[in-house]
């Protein structure tokens, strides 16, 4: 069910038209804010996870993966990180990896 929602949301955002530019500006601003927070506290798991999610939504898979990896080193048993990684795999079309 979550996969269907993610795919539906992705399709809706992809067809949003001019509003999509504004959404990317919002993502970029949020990424910059989270980067500033992380620069003062590199052990901030929540900020790393949030920035990874912003990168994922922006389509920057490599940076999202880097942030999830950094967060996972700090909180190896986090279910939120596992969910974010699964969402990244779905967005990338890697469904078997998302299921794993």
Protein Blocks (a to p, Z undefined) as FASTA:
>chain_A
ZZmmmmmmmmmmmmnommlmmmmmmmmmmmmmmmmmmmmomklmklmmmmmmmmmmnopa
klmmmmmmmmmmmmmmbmklmmmmmmmmmmnopaklmmZZ
